[in-house]
Amino acid sequence: MQHKQFIPALNRLALLSAFCLAIEFFRMLITGTLTYIFLPWNLLLAWVPVFFAIKASKQSGTLKLTLYAFAWLIFFPNSPYIITDLIHLKPRNEIPLWFDAVLLYSFAFTGLIIGIISSLIIYKKMKIIFPVPYAKAIIILIMFLSGYGIYLGRCLEYNSWDILTNPINLLSDTANRLLHPSFYPRTYAVALITGILLSLVFFIFESFTELQELQ
């Protein structure tokens, strides 16, 4: 199974997720507020792509593999999306700023790495199906598409399931940005910068897995 080598990393990410939830609970307990109550939900969504990546890695049939890989692609942006929650960091009277900085960074870092691990599982499967250069090209394309997905979530407030529940508006907004790119510079800026970041982080971690395989 292509995912088995990532089980230790996923176990450690589960511990890191527990740490994130613990400090969020501590914050709610100390302050009596629900300021960052959205973070646990976003972290839960960040884990969803891992499920689909593992399911995809186990498939040998084309149909099921395609369905699970597509589901992974749709939900993958939820993992690095938590990085954008850093915009909520600001001084608050109820707790020191440093605590909130650690809190938000912990969730953002955990979500990002969860996403990268899920993409490595998918990439390992892709290398079985496609030549390595094609697999790398596909994963880079996915990272830029995910940058656009993050834009849709943060700036237009779409969710992953809107592709099923609200496809007309989603396709309309996407078409407008493709047909009139000069009207939407922020769309392309977010997708480009985020896509580059995700690609660089992915290939850094991918180099670690290559070293591990050589040992």
C-alpha positions as CSV (number, residue, x, y, z in Angstrom):
1,M,0.0,0.0,0.0
2,Q,1.4,3.4,-1.0
3,H,0.3,5.1,2.1
4,K,1.9,2.8,4.7
5,Q,5.2,4.7,4.9
6,F,3.3,7.8,5.9
7,I,1.5,6.2,8.8
8,P,4.1,7.4,11.4
9,A,3.9,11.0,10.1
10,L,0.1,10.8,10.3
11,N,0.2,9.5,13.8
12,R,2.4,12.4,14.8
13,L,0.1,14.8,13.0
14,A,-2.8,13.3,15.0
15,L,-0.8,14.2,18.2
16,L,-0.2,17.7,16.9
17,S,-3.9,18.1,16.1
18,A,-4.7,17.0,19.7
19,F,-2.3,19.7,20.9
20,C,-4.1,22.3,18.7
21,L,-7.5,21.3,20.1
22,A,-6.1,21.3,23.7
23,I,-4.8,24.9,23.5
24,E,-8.0,26.0,21.8
25,F,-10.1,24.4,24.6
26,F,-7.7,26.1,27.2
27,R,-8.3,29.4,25.5
28,M,-12.1,29.0,25.6
29,L,-11.9,27.9,29.3
30,I,-9.7,30.8,30.4
31,T,-11.4,33.6,28.4
32,G,-15.0,32.3,28.4
33,T,-15.2,33.3,24.7
34,L,-15.6,31.4,21.4
35,T,-13.3,33.7,19.4
36,Y,-11.5,31.0,17.4
37,I,-14.2,28.3,17.5
38,F,-14.0,27.9,13.8
39,L,-10.4,26.5,14.0
40,P,-11.3,22.9,15.2
41,W,-13.9,22.7,12.3
42,N,-11.3,23.8,9.8
43,L,-8.8,21.3,11.2
44,L,-11.3,18.5,10.8
45,L,-11.8,19.5,7.2
46,A,-8.1,19.5,6.7
47,W,-8.1,15.8,7.6
48,V,-10.7,14.8,5.0
49,P,-8.3,14.8,2.1
50,V,-6.1,12.2,3.9
51,F,-9.1,9.8,4.0
52,F,-9.6,10.1,0.3
53,A,-5.9,9.9,-0.5
54,I,-5.6,6.7,1.4
55,K,-8.7,5.3,-0.3
56,A,-7.3,6.2,-3.7
57,S,-4.0,4.6,-2.9
58,K,-5.7,1.3,-2.3
59,Q,-7.6,1.2,-5.6
60,S,-6.6,-0.8,-8.7
61,G,-9.8,-0.2,-10.7
62,T,-9.9,3.0,-12.8
63,L,-13.4,4.1,-11.7
64,K,-12.9,4.0,-8.0
65,L,-9.4,5.5,-8.2
66,T,-10.7,8.4,-10.3
67,L,-13.6,9.0,-7.9
68,Y,-11.5,9.0,-4.8
69,A,-8.7,11.1,-6.4
70,F,-11.3,13.6,-7.6
71,A,-12.8,13.8,-4.0
72,W,-9.2,14.3,-2.7
73,L,-8.7,17.1,-5.2
74,I,-11.9,18.9,-4.2
75,F,-11.2,18.7,-0.5
76,F,-7.4,19.2,-0.6
77,P,-7.5,23.1,-0.5
78,N,-9.2,22.8,3.0
79,S,-5.8,21.7,4.4
80,P,-3.6,24.7,3.5
81,Y,-6.6,27.0,3.7
82,I,-6.0,27.2,7.5
83,I,-3.0,29.4,6.7
84,T,-5.3,32.2,5.7
85,D,-6.9,32.1,9.2
86,L,-3.8,34.0,10.3
87,I,-5.6,37.1,9.2
88,H,-7.7,36.9,12.3
89,L,-4.6,37.5,14.6
90,K,-4.9,40.8,16.4
91,P,-4.5,42.1,20.0
92,R,-7.4,41.1,22.2
93,N,-8.0,42.1,25.8
94,E,-8.8,38.6,27.1
95,I,-5.5,36.9,26.4
96,P,-1.9,37.8,25.4
97,L,-1.2,38.2,21.7
98,W,1.6,35.7,21.8
99,F,-0.8,33.0,22.9
100,D,-3.1,33.6,20.0
101,A,-0.1,33.7,17.6
102,V,1.0,30.3,18.8
103,L,-2.6,29.0,18.6
104,L,-3.2,30.2,15.0
105,Y,0.2,29.1,13.8
106,S,-0.2,25.7,15.3
107,F,-3.5,25.1,13.5
108,A,-2.1,26.6,10.2
109,F,1.1,24.6,10.3
110,T,-0.8,21.4,11.2
111,G,-3.3,21.9,8.4
112,L,-0.6,22.6,5.8
113,I,1.4,19.5,6.7
114,I,-1.7,17.3,6.7
115,G,-2.4,18.5,3.2
116,I,1.2,17.9,2.1
117,I,1.2,14.3,3.4
118,S,-2.1,13.6,1.7
119,S,-0.6,15.0,-1.6
120,L,2.5,12.8,-1.2
121,I,0.2,9.7,-0.9
122,I,-1.6,10.7,-4.1
123,Y,1.8,11.5,-5.8
124,K,3.2,8.1,-4.9
125,K,0.1,6.5,-6.6
126,M,0.5,8.8,-9.6
127,K,4.1,7.7,-10.1
128,I,2.8,4.1,-10.6
129,I,0.4,5.3,-13.3
130,F,2.4,8.0,-15.0
131,P,6.0,8.6,-15.8
132,V,7.6,10.7,-13.0
133,P,7.9,14.0,-15.1
134,Y,4.2,13.8,-15.9
135,A,3.3,13.0,-12.2
136,K,5.4,16.1,-11.1
137,A,3.6,18.3,-13.7
138,I,0.2,17.1,-12.5
139,I,1.0,17.7,-8.9
140,I,2.2,21.2,-9.7
141,L,-1.0,21.9,-11.6
142,I,-2.9,20.6,-8.6
143,M,-1.1,23.0,-6.3
144,F,-2.0,26.0,-8.4
145,L,-5.6,24.8,-8.7
146,S,-5.6,24.5,-4.9
147,G,-4.4,28.1,-4.7
148,Y,-7.5,29.1,-6.6
149,G,-9.6,26.9,-4.3
150,I,-8.2,28.8,-1.3
151,Y,-9.1,32.0,-3.0
152,L,-12.7,30.7,-3.6
153,G,-12.9,29.8,0.1
154,R,-11.3,32.9,1.7
155,C,-12.4,35.6,-0.7
156,L,-15.7,34.3,-2.2
157,E,-16.7,32.1,0.8
158,Y,-17.3,29.0,-1.2
159,N,-17.0,25.5,0.4
160,S,-15.8,22.3,-1.1
161,W,-19.3,20.9,-1.3
162,D,-20.5,23.9,-3.4
163,I,-19.3,22.0,-6.4
164,L,-22.4,19.8,-5.8
165,T,-24.8,22.2,-4.1
166,N,-24.0,25.4,-5.9
167,P,-22.3,24.5,-9.1
168,I,-23.9,27.2,-11.3
169,N,-22.7,30.2,-9.2
170,L,-19.3,28.5,-8.8
171,L,-18.8,27.9,-12.5
172,S,-20.1,31.4,-13.3
173,D,-17.6,33.1,-11.0
174,T,-14.8,30.9,-12.4
175,A,-15.8,31.6,-16.0
176,N,-15.8,35.4,-15.3
177,R,-12.3,35.2,-14.0
178,L,-11.1,33.2,-16.9
179,L,-12.7,35.3,-19.5
180,H,-11.9,38.7,-17.9
181,P,-8.6,38.2,-16.0
182,S,-7.7,41.9,-15.9
183,F,-10.8,42.5,-13.8
184,Y,-9.7,40.1,-11.1
185,P,-6.0,40.6,-10.3
186,R,-6.5,39.4,-6.8
187,T,-7.7,36.0,-8.0
188,Y,-4.6,35.4,-10.0
189,A,-2.3,36.8,-7.3
190,V,-3.7,34.5,-4.6
191,A,-3.7,31.5,-6.9
192,L,-0.2,32.2,-8.1
193,I,1.5,33.0,-4.8
194,T,-0.3,30.2,-3.0
195,G,0.4,27.7,-5.8
196,I,4.1,28.5,-5.7
197,L,4.2,28.1,-1.9
198,L,2.4,24.8,-1.9
199,S,4.6,23.5,-4.8
200,L,7.8,24.4,-2.9
201,V,6.7,22.9,0.4
202,F,5.5,19.8,-1.4
203,F,8.8,19.2,-3.2
204,I,10.8,19.8,0.0
205,F,8.8,17.1,1.8
206,E,9.0,14.9,-1.3
207,S,12.8,15.1,-1.2
208,F,12.6,13.7,2.4
209,T,10.6,10.7,1.2
210,E,13.1,10.1,-1.5
211,L,15.9,10.0,1.0
212,Q,13.9,7.7,3.2
213,E,13.3,5.3,0.3
214,L,17.1,5.2,-0.4
215,Q,17.9,4.1,3.1
